[in-house]
Amino acid sequence: MNVDAVEAVVKKHIKGMVVVFGENKDYNELITDQMIPPRGGGPYLLDEINQELESYLKIKQVHYLPTERWAPYLTPKMSIKRKALVLNSL
């Protein structure tokens, strides 16, 4: 899986911090600092994102992590420490 390509699709819809992961799973998960509204009367954001992804790349679960809780997972250059974030925030 090309994580950068999947995250590029997600970032077209979500402005903020995003990390896509799915190691050893048959689907992907998303960690973001933006609230994704639940399904309701209008289009569901996750459905819109998944329409742009191949079936094996689709995101099935979203985890919300408030912006202030991202600080320990950022490098001095504001890159995300992906492995630490995935292991410690779920």
Backbone hydrogen bonds, N-H to C=O, Kabsch-Sander energy under -0.5 kcal/mol:
donor,donor_aa,acceptor,acceptor_aa,energy
3,V,1,M,-1.0
6,V,2,N,-1.8
7,E,3,V,-3.0
8,A,4,D,-1.9
9,V,5,A,-1.5
10,V,6,V,-2.2
11,K,7,E,-2.7
12,K,8,A,-0.7
12,K,9,V,-0.9
13,H,10,V,-1.7
14,I,10,V,-2.2
15,K,13,H,-0.5
16,G,14,I,-0.7
19,V,31,I,-2.1
21,F,29,E,-2.3
25,K,22,G,-1.8
28,N,58,K,-2.2
29,E,21,F,-3.4
30,L,61,Q,-2.3
31,I,19,V,-2.6
32,T,63,H,-2.3
33,D,17,M,-1.3
40,G,42,G,-0.6
45,L,43,P,-0.5
47,D,44,Y,-0.5
48,E,44,Y,-1.8
49,I,45,L,-2.2
50,N,46,L,-2.7
51,Q,47,D,-1.7
52,E,48,E,-0.6
52,E,49,I,-1.5
53,L,50,N,-1.4
57,L,54,E,-1.9
58,K,54,E,-0.6
58,K,55,S,-0.9
60,K,28,N,-2.6
60,K,58,K,-0.5
61,Q,28,N,-1.0
63,H,30,L,-3.4
65,L,32,T,-2.6
69,R,66,P,-1.9
70,W,67,T,-1.8
73,Y,70,W,-2.2
74,L,71,A,-1.7
75,T,79,S,-2.7
78,M,75,T,-2.4
81,K,73,Y,-3.6
82,R,80,I,-1.6
85,L,81,K,-2.3
86,V,82,R,-2.8
87,L,83,K,-2.5
88,N,84,A,-2.3
89,S,85,L,-2.1
90,L,86,V,-0.6
